[in-house]
Amino acid sequence: MTLFYTGKGDKGKSKVGQKEFAKTDLILQTLGELDELNSLIGLARNNLKTKILKLHLLEIQENLFLIQANLANLIYPKFKPPIFSRIKINNLEKEIEKIEERVKPERRFIIPGGENESAWLDYLRSVSRRVERRVSELSQKKKVSVEILSYLNRLSSFFFALARLAAKNKKIKEQSPKYK
């Protein structure tokens, strides 16, 4: 038997433990979107130059694995997931506050892509918001911890703050849409 494929999902079903789920099941969609975000962060991490930023992104990737483990527990309860604590949210909030000391928060929309790092971070922000919406949708049907929901909410804010900081560090004047 090969490890890279089993062929068991060829009919649109995935087996988790002894249970079978449609690949379109909300929990599988949610786990897939978290995986997509994690992969995108890995891509961004390898395209950015700032060492501290790379460390932040790696920490976020680790946290996303914890979130995935907790959500997978909703369908495979025999597995005891690691605790996702409030400390992770507090750490993100502290980082956002540090950035706010250096960059005045914008109360307007910014056109993404002012420079390479900020463009990557804006892309991460938009995908993380989609993931947050999907996890919020799941939370309406299954018990998702408030810590996970709060963390994902702060994550998009963190990416937004990082994007503004990246542009400021490169002395890029960001543009807002003109709406004309």
Secondary structure, 3 states (H helix, E strand, C coil): CCCCCCCCCCCCEEEECCEEEECCCHHHHHHHHHHHHHHHHHHHHHHCCCHHHHHHHHHHHHHHHHHHHHHHCCCCCCCCCCCCCHHHHHHHHHHHHHHHHHCCCCCCCCCCCCCHHHHHHHHHHHHHHHHHHHHHHHHCCCCCCHHHHHHHHHHHHHHHHHHHHHHHHCCCCCCCCCCC
